[in-house]
Amino acid sequence: MEHTTDNATTAASPRLLPWPSPDGKPCYLVTDSRGGYLSRLADDLEATQLATGADVLGLARAVLDDPASPYTEVRYAGLRLAECLTDALRVAESRGLRLPDPDGEDTEDAGEREAAHDRPVRSRRAGLWPQARSVEGGHRS
């Protein structure tokens, strides 16, 4: 499996991990440019999350395309799609934060990013990542 850890990642640039903390808040990893075990684990989990999202989308289309699908199946498909979209947005945000700044200047420092973890953040490098929300009252299957 190919690892996407960017060599531009430095100790001053924390990496958003593809899993939330037990409190549901974003988790960050500060590492050197060589990466490490947790960086590789995060890379593998991101790849798994994106592949799972593609699989769920394919399965959900069959349910959503059938006008006779029972309400419970449609709702279940919608919940699983929402979970996969949440994962995909977190992966996109993490990868966007690791892109080098086009002007060579950092638009946010680590302290600002950590202080802003409870509110949506917009910058030239990053999209929008609100605090993680649970789809089913805290339980993901």
C-alpha positions, -999 to 999 in steps of 0.1 A, spaced: 0 0 0 14 34 -9 19 58 19 11 95 13 29 111 42 42 144 27 79 152 32 69 189 37 53 179 71 74 194 99 71 197 137 54 231 132 27 216 110 5 191 129 -13 164 108 -50 159 112 -55 122 119 -83 103 103 -100 95 137 -114 117 163 -105 118 200 -127 100 225 -144 134 230 -151 137 193 -126 164 188 -99 164 160 -67 146 168 -34 159 155 0 142 151 33 162 152 61 143 136 94 149 117 95 148 79 103 110 79 69 101 93 67 70 115 44 43 126 14 65 134 18 83 101 18 50 82 -12 38 102 -31 71 94 -22 67 57 -35 31 57 -67 41 75 -73 69 51 -70 45 22 -94 21 39 -119 48 47 -119 60 10 -122 24 -3 -151 17 21 -168 49 10 -167 37 -26 -180 3 -16 -209 18 4 -218 42 -24 -220 13 -48 -243 -7 -24 -264 23 -15 -271 31 -52 -290 -2 -56 -312 7 -26 -317 43 -36 -324 34 -73 -352 10 -63 -384 30 -57 -398 0 -38 -370 0 -12 -383 0 23 -379 32 44 -356 14 69 -332 3 41 -331 38 26 -325 53 61 -297 28 68 -281 36 34 -283 73 42 -267 68 76 -238 48 62 -233 73 34 -232 101 59 -205 83 79 -185 77 48 -188 113 37 -176 124 72 -146 102 68 -139 114 33 -141 151 44 -117 145 72 -92 128 48 -96 157 24 -90 182 52 -60 164 65 -44 162 30 -53 198 23 -36 209 55 -4 191 45 -2 209 11 26 235 10 14 271 10 16 285 -25 32 317 -13 57 300 10 41 315 41 22 295 67 -14 309 69 -20 294 104 3 283 131 -2 253 153 -15 274 182 -42 291 161 -53 257 147 -55 241 181 -75 271 195 -99 269 166 -107 231 168 -143 238 179 -152 261 150 -151 257 113 -118 269 97 -113 284 63 -79 293 48 -63 292 15 -49 258 22 -78 242 41 -114 237 34 -141 235 60 -139 210 89 -165 214 117 -162 194 148 -170 157 142 -206 147 148 -220 113 154 -246 100 130 -262 76 155 -257 90 190 -221 81 193 -221 45 178 -206 38 144 -209 3 130 
